Amino acid sequence: MEPSPLSPDHDQENSCPQISPGEQHTDTLFVQARHTVVALGSMLAYTFRSPVESYHGFAPTLHELTMGLMGSSFQPDRDIVDLTGKVIFVTGGNTGLGKEAILQLARHGPSRIYMGARDERKARDAITSIQSTLSSSVDIRHLPLDLSSFDSIRTASEIFTSECDRLDILMLNAGTLGNQAVTTEAGHEIQFGTNHVGHFLLAKLLLPTLLNTAALSPSPDVRVVTLASTASGTSPPFDIMTSATRLMAETTLHRYAASKAANILFASELARRHPNIMSVSVHPGVVKSDLYDRATTSPVLRYPLQIIGLAMRSVRTGALNQLWAAGADRELLENGAYYTPIGVIWRNNQYVVDVALGKKLWDWTDAEVRKFGF
Ligand SMILES: NC(=O)c1ccc[n+]([C@@H]2O[C@H](COP(=O)([O-])OP(=O)(O)OC[C@H]3O[C@@H](n4cnc5c(N)ncnc54)[C@H](OP(=O)(O)O)[C@@H]3O)[C@@H](O)[C@H]2O)c1
């Protein structure tokens, strides 16, 4: 009998012997405490190794710090280019940074915005709340999308392509952090599977539409903006990243870091493979959103996160970097680059410069989704 597309004959490397897909595994307090110390220790070490990049995560931008005298300011109302006729797709648009991005982009006249979200009610509420702030209604549609499910991604891309023959801005924004060691339906660690593999598959299925849109113009402006993080600096290496079993043995924050490193590698590799598409990754800063809710249910992570929370950016200012990448004049962006807030380029980021690793991860991820017929 043919294996079901979502019950792959996973090899030993990618299967997770102790924890089957969807099963919840709860660490003991002692394990959580040890993991927290290890994770926060490695983040602190990264901060010392890369102080300026880390500074951009929390602190005011140079422009804010010098009360407008230095650095560049970015104001969505003033600086986002005219989006008339453009189609936009934002994943995880029902809350946090994705919702704020949709709200700001909607003010610049796009013909349609798709909000990829897995929860119908949350998506409807978010669309109602966004529409209520706009001076005239914009065509914002909920597209059911669960990035931890290949079936859901396939259906979402089929609905999208049946309704739209162009896509100008794809914002790969959805993300999850602080999860227990569980896998997606396809057998990938949940954070890596959602944040990276799910987005890879979605982008793969939408790529023909992105390329067709770029081909319509002699000076195309088609963008893919991927939400990454400075947390990527603490990612385990490729061999662990791509082995569900080994990744599940890492702390939850290191598993998240692996997904964010993969986001940067993906964005840079997409730019190399398809230079007609402007593909960049952005760190939004450390932002007070729902992202940390799951992590704060852990008694050991709760207090460190509450302290860090005192210095977090608001969702409004946190969304500025992805809005800059999606909406600022195209000439300001460099294809394949990684940016911290706002529009600060990091040419030497280890995942941007490692061309061989970018190719290796792309090929690995493509082979993973091909196992399911994509
Ligand atoms: N906040 C920060 O400090 C920070 C720092 C660095 C990078 N980032 C990145 O910024 C992005 C946005 O995060 P945020 O701060 O806005 O977090 P958030 O408020 O928690 O929003 C995350 C969004 O992702 C969606 N999502 C999660 N799992 C999903 C799945 N399986 N399928 C579809 N959608 C899913 C959530 O939907 P539900 O509402 O249904 O859960 C929500 O809409 C993420 O990629 C995150 O990694 C954030």
Ligand as a Chemical Component Dictionary entry (heavy atoms), coordinates in Angstrom:
data_LIG
# 
_chem_comp.id                   LIG 
_chem_comp.type                 NON-POLYMER 
_chem_comp.pdbx_formal_charge   0 
_chem_comp.three_letter_code    LIG 
# 
loop_
_chem_comp_atom.comp_id 
_chem_comp_atom.atom_id 
_chem_comp_atom.alt_atom_id 
_chem_comp_atom.type_symbol 
_chem_comp_atom.charge 
_chem_comp_atom.model_Cartn_x 
_chem_comp_atom.model_Cartn_y 
_chem_comp_atom.model_Cartn_z 
_chem_comp_atom.pdbx_ordinal 
LIG N1  N1  N 0  8.318  39.188 19.215 1  
LIG C1  C1  C 0  9.633  39.141 19.162 2  
LIG O1  O1  O 0  10.348 39.568 20.086 3  
LIG C2  C2  C 0  10.317 38.579 17.960 4  
LIG C3  C3  C 0  11.727 38.622 17.899 5  
LIG C4  C4  C 0  12.372 38.087 16.792 6  
LIG C5  C5  C 0  11.628 37.520 15.767 7  
LIG N2  N2  N 1  10.262 37.480 15.868 8  
LIG C6  C6  C 0  9.518  36.829 14.778 9  
LIG O2  O2  O 0  8.472  37.662 14.339 10 
LIG C7  C7  C 0  7.417  36.875 13.804 11 
LIG C8  C8  C 0  6.091  37.367 14.336 12 
LIG O3  O3  O 0  6.082  37.141 15.723 13 
LIG P1  P1  P 0  5.157  37.965 16.747 14 
LIG O4  O4  O 0  6.074  38.579 17.729 15 
LIG O5  O5  O -1 4.185  38.790 16.025 16 
LIG O6  O6  O 0  4.446  36.748 17.477 17 
LIG P2  P2  P 0  2.898  36.459 17.756 18 
LIG O7  O7  O 0  2.203  37.677 18.223 19 
LIG O8  O8  O 0  2.888  35.245 18.623 20 
LIG O9  O9  O 0  2.335  36.086 16.308 21 
LIG C9  C9  C 0  2.747  34.898 15.691 22 
LIG C10 C10 C 0  1.797  34.573 14.569 23 
LIG O10 O10 O 0  2.202  33.330 13.998 24 
LIG C11 C11 C 0  1.062  32.487 13.922 25 
LIG N3  N3  N 0  1.378  31.073 13.953 26 
LIG C12 C12 C 0  2.014  30.364 14.900 27 
LIG N4  N4  N 0  2.040  29.072 14.572 28 
LIG C13 C13 C 0  1.395  28.956 13.378 29 
LIG C14 C14 C 0  1.060  27.883 12.527 30 
LIG N5  N5  N 0  1.354  26.600 12.834 31 
LIG N6  N6  N 0  0.402  28.132 11.382 32 
LIG C15 C15 C 0  0.035  29.405 11.062 33 
LIG N7  N7  N 0  0.302  30.464 11.839 34 
LIG C16 C16 C 0  0.975  30.239 12.981 35 
LIG C17 C17 C 0  0.229  32.877 15.131 36 
LIG O11 O11 O 0  -1.100 32.394 14.991 37 
LIG P3  P3  P 0  -1.987 32.026 16.300 38 
LIG O12 O12 O 0  -2.517 33.344 16.786 39 
LIG O13 O13 O 0  -3.023 31.109 15.755 40 
LIG O14 O14 O 0  -1.060 31.374 17.285 41 
LIG C18 C18 C 0  0.350  34.387 15.046 42 
LIG O15 O15 O 0  -0.528 34.890 14.089 43 
LIG C19 C19 C 0  7.754  35.434 14.150 44 
LIG O16 O16 O 0  8.305  34.786 13.028 45 
LIG C20 C20 C 0  8.821  35.568 15.218 46 
LIG O17 O17 O 0  9.703  34.466 15.237 47 
LIG C21 C21 C 0  9.596  38.006 16.920 48 
# 
loop_
_chem_comp_bond.comp_id 
_chem_comp_bond.atom_id_1 
_chem_comp_bond.atom_id_2 
_chem_comp_bond.value_order 
_chem_comp_bond.pdbx_ordinal 
LIG N1  C1  SING 1  
LIG C1  O1  DOUB 2  
LIG C1  C2  SING 3  
LIG C2  C3  SING 4  
LIG C2  C21 DOUB 5  
LIG C3  C4  DOUB 6  
LIG C4  C5  SING 7  
LIG C5  N2  DOUB 8  
LIG N2  C6  SING 9  
LIG N2  C21 SING 10 
LIG C6  O2  SING 11 
LIG C6  C20 SING 12 
LIG O2  C7  SING 13 
LIG C7  C8  SING 14 
LIG C7  C19 SING 15 
LIG C8  O3  SING 16 
LIG O3  P1  SING 17 
LIG P1  O4  DOUB 18 
LIG P1  O5  SING 19 
LIG P1  O6  SING 20 
LIG O6  P2  SING 21 
LIG P2  O7  DOUB 22 
LIG P2  O8  SING 23 
LIG P2  O9  SING 24 
LIG O9  C9  SING 25 
LIG C9  C10 SING 26 
LIG C10 O10 SING 27 
LIG C10 C18 SING 28 
LIG O10 C11 SING 29 
LIG C11 N3  SING 30 
LIG C11 C17 SING 31 
LIG N3  C12 SING 32 
LIG N3  C16 SING 33 
LIG C12 N4  DOUB 34 
LIG N4  C13 SING 35 
LIG C13 C14 SING 36 
LIG C13 C16 DOUB 37 
LIG C14 N5  SING 38 
LIG C14 N6  DOUB 39 
LIG N6  C15 SING 40 
LIG C15 N7  DOUB 41 
LIG N7  C16 SING 42 
LIG C17 O11 SING 43 
LIG C17 C18 SING 44 
LIG O11 P3  SING 45 
LIG P3  O12 DOUB 46 
LIG P3  O13 SING 47 
LIG P3  O14 SING 48 
LIG C18 O15 SING 49 
LIG C19 O16 SING 50 
LIG C19 C20 SING 51 
LIG C20 O17 SING 52 
# 
